[in-house]
Amino acid sequence: MFLDASQMCTSSPFDDQSFDLVTLITVIGGIPSPKRAIREFERILSSQGRLVFSELLFDPDYPRATKLLQLARGEGFRLSRKVGNFFYYTLIFEKKQA
């Protein structure tokens, strides 16, 4: 199901832990409150869920990977895998186990 990422900034219509995967491709930099959006992703992801960000330097709202690492870790995620380099990257996060 496709949901406009800006809708995730306030609240989504989904129940807690209703998804196994949330993927954003060149989107997170354009969201007004990425921290709030990541908090919402944490809520709707299952305990085994994954959060994936892919970014390209050519995106006008390009966030550095270090910024996304900081935001995601602050909202209860741990980095599972990083692919790419400064010019393009994909970050795959897992929820931290309680």
MOBEL-V711112 format. One record per residue. RES is the residue in one letter. SS is DSSP state (hx for helix, st for strand, lp for the rest). PSI is psi in degrees with one decimal (999 if undefined). D_CENTER is the distance of its C-alpha to the mean C-alpha in Angstrom with 2 decimals. Layout:
res/ss/psi/d_center
RES/SS/PSI/D_CENTER
RES/SS/PSI/D_CENTER
This chain:
res/ss/psi/d_center
M/lp/136.9/16.20
F/lp/132.0/14.79
L/lp/129.2/13.69
D/lp/127.4/13.51
A/hx/-30.5/10.17
S/hx/-25.9/12.53
Q/hx/-25.5/13.79
M/hx/-13.8/10.71
C/hx/-29.2/11.65
T/lp/-68.0/14.79
S/lp/149.2/14.64
S/lp/161.6/14.31
P/lp/11.7/17.49
F/lp/151.6/16.30
D/lp/161.5/17.69
D/lp/142.0/16.16
Q/lp/42.8/14.97
S/lp/-2.1/15.60
F/st/151.8/13.04
D/st/-14.2/12.69
L/st/134.0/9.80
V/st/124.5/6.88
T/st/130.2/6.76
L/st/123.2/6.29
I/st/112.4/9.36
T/lp/46.7/10.60
V/lp/-42.4/9.17
I/hx/-32.9/7.04
G/hx/-21.7/10.40
G/hx/-1.6/12.33
I/lp/128.9/10.92
P/lp/-36.7/13.64
S/lp/81.0/11.93
P/hx/-34.0/8.34
K/hx/-44.7/9.27
R/hx/-39.3/10.53
A/hx/-43.8/7.73
I/hx/-36.8/5.53
R/hx/-40.1/9.04
E/hx/-39.3/9.52
F/hx/-40.4/6.85
E/hx/-39.6/8.70
R/hx/-43.4/11.84
I/hx/-13.1/11.71
L/st/141.4/10.71
S/st/169.3/13.97
S/st/-24.9/15.10
Q/st/11.3/14.69
G/st/159.2/11.33
R/st/144.2/8.73
L/st/125.6/5.00
V/st/128.6/5.53
F/st/132.3/5.40
S/st/132.4/9.08
E/st/151.0/11.06
L/st/137.9/14.83
L/lp/-30.2/17.13
F/lp/-11.6/19.00
D/lp/127.9/16.30
P/lp/-21.6/17.87
D/lp/27.1/14.66
Y/lp/119.6/13.67
P/lp/142.1/11.83
R/lp/149.3/13.16
A/hx/-36.4/11.37
T/hx/-34.9/13.05
K/hx/-44.9/11.49
L/hx/-36.4/7.84
L/hx/-46.9/9.62
Q/hx/-47.0/11.44
L/hx/-47.8/8.93
A/hx/-42.7/6.97
R/hx/-37.1/10.57
G/hx/-19.1/11.90
E/lp/18.1/10.12
G/lp/24.8/11.34
F/st/155.3/9.41
R/st/144.0/11.40
L/st/126.0/11.07
S/st/-38.9/12.74
R/st/144.5/13.27
K/st/133.8/13.16
V/st/140.9/15.00
G/st/-156.4/16.58
N/lp/-161.7/17.80
F/lp/-35.2/17.75
F/lp/-28.4/18.36
Y/st/145.7/15.57
Y/st/159.9/13.00
T/st/129.9/10.49
L/st/128.1/8.56
I/st/120.2/8.51
F/st/150.8/7.90
E/st/154.8/10.23
K/st/140.3/11.11
K/lp/138.4/14.04
Q/lp/134.0/17.25
A/lp/999/19.38
